Amino acid sequence: MAEQNVYFKGLKCRECAKSFPADVLYVCDECFGPLEVDYDYDAIGKVLSRNTIESRQPNMWRYRELLPIAGSVTVGEHVGYTPLVKADRLAEALGVREVWVKNDTVNYPTLSFKDRVVSVALSRAREFGFTTVGCASTGNLANSVAANAASAGLKAYVLIPSDLEIGKVLGSFVFGATVVGINGTYDNVNRLVSEVAGQHGWAMVNVNMRPYYAEGSKTMGFEIAEQLGWQLPDAVVSPMAGGSLICKIDKAFKELVKLGLVEEKTSAIYGAQAKGCNPIIDMVKSESDWIKPVRTPDTIVKSLAIGDPADGIYAAATMRNTGGWGEDPTDEETVAGIRLLAETTGIFAETAGGVTVAATKRLVNSGKLDADSSVVLCITGNGLKTKEAIAGEFREISHIEPTLDEFNAYLDELKNQEEVALHVSHSTNSHATA
């Protein structure tokens, strides 16, 4: 077993609270509930202050006492501390008083929030002595495992549904990982990876390393609070796949309150999923106590297409307990959300980001999210990975000769087209009003 960190005591069951050593475990042997890391907050409180955090390098490890590794960071030491962007034009378009965008589209090294969880999981895996790692993934996690394993000299196997976007496939293959496409859904892939972990004894980051892996998501919450001047936001809107991210953001806020680093406040947590794979949103809207799995996801938002989410019940509880809610926009709304974010902030998000923006619009329009709120949108992955989603939105580029006359003629043509479009829009609105 790896050396013990004085700030985390081990693992505990989220259901029955039974304690376990900080070993390669992820399921309770009493009730089969999931395990999570158990911290010694009294010890942390004696050494961690705002000044201590602010004196450290601008990466996610500035909160290292609240992360479950025993020694030094060995994988992903530059991950995190991505920009929190004040988005006034997006706020106006959505009809909200204030919007901030937590921009993990520029996270290091693979342009998604998954670099946070992977750096924790692989650092811990190295402490346990693993030399082979892997994952089940809908794309971003595969990219991050492949890249971070390459930097650490670890052998990596990433298993993905065979229909993923080419950008995400290449984003794993280029780092030398063994990429295996599985004919099936993510849930089929995940079951296979659980079997692989058991038979081969590899560190599969979102299976047998999951308690450690999931804690990396908290750093997004820590950064949001610090970047807001050590304040908690009124609301957070986040995409959901397995459901862990919103749970860990909420946990991060509660830990900061427990340690006296921020004033106590309930931040409403809202979740976003695509209409074609929305098991957690369906649970919330139907006020059910159980997840109804989606057997065959049908959406362009492949990164969120997990039909039987591991943390779905806990994610639904997080939304309910914080006064939040959830929404599930269509693929068409998702594409519109990608464009709205890009056109108002200059941030190009993948489809999960489009879902988050579109869900926020629905939440404001329905009154579920107070328009007088200060809202943080978690944008978790870069749009360069899912260019296919918007490829059909744009007409072909015009080609002209390199003369000023041709360029001016082109401008006249654009002006005429805009006037026609404006006339059609006015006519449509007039008929609608009538």
N, C-alpha and C positions, 0 to 999 in steps of 0.2 A: 504493500500500500504506500502511496505517496506521503511525504511529510505533511503534517497538519499545519494549516494556517491558524494563528492564534485568534483570528477574527471570525472564522467560521467553525462551528462546533461539529458539523456533520450534516446528515440529511434527516429529513422528517417527512412523514406521510401527510399529504394535504387533506386526507379524509379522517384518519384516526389519530394522527399526531404521534405515531410511534417513531422513536428515534433510531437512526442507523449510523454506522460509521461513514466517513467521507470516502467511500470506495466506489467501484464501478457497479453501481446499483441504480435502478430507476423505477422499480415497482415494489410496493409494500408486500411482505410475505404474510401479513395478517389479513388485510382487506383488499389487496390488489389495487390500491389507490396509487397515484403517481407520487414520486418523491420530489422534494425541493430542498434547497440549501437552507440550513439553519445557522443564523449568525449570532454572535455575542455582541449585541448592540451596546451594552454597558462599556465593554472594552473599546469598541469603535468610537463611542462618544468621547472618550478621554483623549483621543489622538486626532480626530478629524474635525476640522473647523473650516469655515469659508476661506480664511486666509491661507490655510494649508493647501486647500484644493486649488485656489487661484495662483499659488506660487509654483505649481507644477506645470509640466509641458501640456500644450493644448491637444490632448487626445483622451480617449475614454478611460485610460488607466489613471487619470487624476483622481478617480473614485475607487482606487484599487482595494481599499479595506472592505468595500461592499461588493467585491467580486471574488469568486471562489477558486483562487489559485494559491498554492502554498508558498511559492518562492517568487523569483523574478519572472517578468513577462518574457516568454520565448517565442511567441507567435503573434504577429499583428500589433507590434508596439506603437505603430503610427495611426491606428484605426480611430475614427470618431472625431468628436468636436467639430461636426459639420455645421454650416451656417444656419442660423435662425433668421429668416428673411422677413422683414415687415412688408406685407403685400397690400398696399392701399388700393391699387386698381382692382385687384381680385376681390378685396372686401366690398368695394362699391358694386362690382358685378354680381356678387352673391347676396348683397343686401345685409351685410353684417358690419357692426361698428368697427371691428379690428380683426385682421387676419394676419397670422404669422405662419410661415412655411418652414418646417423643419426639413432641410434639404439634404437627404441622404443620397440623392442622385450623384453626389460628388464624393461619396465615402471612398476610403482607400482600403484595398486596392481595386475592388471590382464594382464600384459604383452602385452599391446597394447596402441596406441596413444589415444584411446577413453577415457582412464583415465583422460586425460587433459580436454576434453570437459565436462565430467560427473562431475568432481569436481567443475567446475564453475556452471553448471546447478543446481546441488543439493545444493550447498551453497546458491545460489540465491533462490531456491525453499524454503529452510528453512527460509530465510528472509521474504518470502511471507506468511509463516505459513503453508505450505503444510506438510502433514504427510504421504501421499501416492504418489508414483512416478512410472514412468514406461517409456516404449519406444517401438518403432518398430525397429527391428534390424536384421541384417544378421549374428549376432554372437558376435562380439567383444563388441559392445555397450551394448548388453544384459548382457554380463559378467560383464562389468564395472558398470552398473546400479545396478545389483544384489549385487556386492561386496561392493560398496560404500554406498548403501542404508543400507546394513546390519551393516556396521561400524557406521552409523549415527542413527540407530534405526528407519529407515523409512520402511514402507511397500512397496514392489515393485511388479509390474506386468510387465513381459517382454513378448512381442509377437514376434514370429519368424516364418519364413517359416518352414514347417514341415520336410523339407529335409536337414536341416543343419548337419554339421559334429558333431559326437557324442561328441567330445572334447569340442565344444562350448556349446552344450546343457548341459553337465555336469558342465561346467564352470559357468553356471547361477544357475542351480538347487542346487548345493552344498551350496550356500549362503542363502538358504531359500526363495528365490523369488518364486512367482507363475509364472511358465513358461508355456506359451500357444503356441502350435504349430498350425499354420494356414495352411490349404490346399490351397496354392496359392503362388504367387510371393511376393517379398518384397513390391511391389507397392500395392498389395491387403492388405497386413498387415498394411502398412502405412495409407491407407484410413480408415481402421477399427480403428486404434489408434486415428486418428483425431476425429472420432465419439465418441470414449470412453472418450477422454479428455473433449469433450463438454458436454456429458451427466453426467459424474461422477465428474467432477471438479478436476481431478487429475493433477499433474504436469508431463506431458509427455515430456521428455527432448528434443526430436527432433521435437516436434510439438509446443505446446504453450509456451515452454521455449526456443525455438530455437534461438532467437536473443542473449541470454546470453550464451547458450550452445556453439554456433559456435565460440564465441570469444576465447574459450580455445585453439583452434587450433593455434592461433597466437603464443602461447608460443614455439611451435616447431621452428618457424621462429626467434623469439628472441634468443633462445638458439643457433641456428646455427650461427647467427652473432656474439654473444658473444664468443662462443667457437672457432671461426675463428680469434679471436683477434680483435673483433669489426670491422669486415669487412664483406661485402656482397660477396657471391660466384658468380662466372660467371654464373652458371646454377644450377637449382634444378630439379630433376626428382621425381615425386610423384605419387602414385596410386590415382585413382579417383573412387568414388562410387557415392555419391550425388554431388560431385564437390566442396564442401565447403573448403576442406583442402588447395588446391592450391591457392584459393582466399585469404584465411586467412594468408598463408605464405607470399604472395605478400603484403597484407595489413600490416603485421608485419614489413616487410622491409621498407615500405613507412613511417610507424610511427617512426621507429628508425631514418630515415633520417630527418623527420619533427622536431624531438626533438634534433637533432644535435648529436646523439649518434654514428652514423656511417656516413662516407662520401657518398654522393649521387652516386648511381650506379644502372644501370638497370640489374637486375639478370633475365636471361631468364628462364621462368617457363615452364616445360614440364610435360605433363600428360600421365598416363598409364592406360589402361583398357584392359580387356580380349576380344579376338576376338568374343566370344559368347555373349557379352553384352557390346557394345561399343558406346552408343548413343552420348557421348560427342566427342569422337575421330571422329566418322562419321561426326558430325557437322563441326569439324575443317577441316578434309580432303576434304569434299565436298564444303567447303566455304559457307555453308548455314547460314542463320540467325536464324534458328529454330532447336530445338531438335526433331528428329524423334524417338519416344519411341520404345524400344525393348519389345515386348509383352511377349515373352517367352525366357528368358535367357537360354543359353546352354553352360555352362562352369563349370570347376571345381573350378573356383575362385568365390565362393559363397559370400565372403565378399564384393565384388565389384559389385555384380549382381543386380544393381538397374536400371531398364529399363527406368524409367522416372525421372531422377535426378533433385532434387529441385533447385540446383545451377548450372545446366548444362550450361545455357546460359552465366552465369557469369564466369564459369571456362573456357569456350571457349574464352571469351573476354580476360581473364587473359593471356592465352597462346599467343593469337594474339598480344596483346598490349605490351608484354614483349619481343617479338621476339622468343618465344618458339614454340613448336609444340606438337604433340601427336602421340603415337603409340599403336597398339592393337595386341600384340603377341598371338599366338595360345596356347592352353593348353600344347602342347608338348614343346613349347619354354618356357612356364612358369615353367614347371618342371625342365627343363635344367637350368633356371635362379636360382631356389632354390638351386640346386646342385652347381652351379658355385659360388654363394655367400657363401655357407657353406664351400666349398673346398678351397676358397681363403681367407676367413676372419674368419672362425670359428663361423659365425652367422647363426643360423637356423631360417629362416623366413617362415611365412605362405605363401599361394599362392599369396597374394597381393604383397609380396616382390619379388616373382619370376617374376611377371608381370613387376615390376619396373626395375629389372635387365635386363630382356629380352627386354623391350622397349628401355632401354638405349643402348643396343647392336644394335638394329635396327636403332636408331637415329644416332649413330656414323657411322654405315656402310653406311647410306644414305646421310651423310653429313649435316643433319639437326642440329646436335649437333657438334660443333667445337671440333675436337680431341685435340686441344691445350688448352682446358678449364679446370678449376677447378670445378668439379661437385659434388654436394651433392645428394645422393640417400636417400630418406625418406623410411625407412623400418619400417612398422607400426604395425606389429603383429608377434607373436612367432609361429614358425613352429610346436611346440608341439600340437597346436590346430588343425592342419590340416594334421596329419600324413598320412591320407588315400591317399593324393595326390601323395606321392612318394613311397608308400608301394610296388607297383609293379615294382619299378626300381631296386630292389636289389635281388640277388639270396639268397637262404637259407644259413644260417650260417653253415660252416663245423664243424663237430664234430670229434674229435680225442681222442685217449687215452693219458693219462698224461705221455708220455715218450718223450725224446729228439729225438729219432729216428723217431717217428711219426710226430713230429713237423717239422723236417728237410725234411721229405718226402713231407709234405704239402707245404713247401717253394719251393721245386723242382717243384711240380705240378703247383703252382702259376706262377713260372718263365716260364714254358712251355706254359701256357695259354697266358701270356703276349707276348711271342715271336710269337705265332700263330696270336694273335690279331694285332700285329705290322706288320706282313707279309701281312695279309689281307688288312690292311689300306694302305700299300705301293702299293699293287697290284691295289686297287681301285683308288688311286690317279694317278697311271701311266696310267690306262685306261681312266680316265677322261681327263688327259693331251693330250693323243693321240687323 
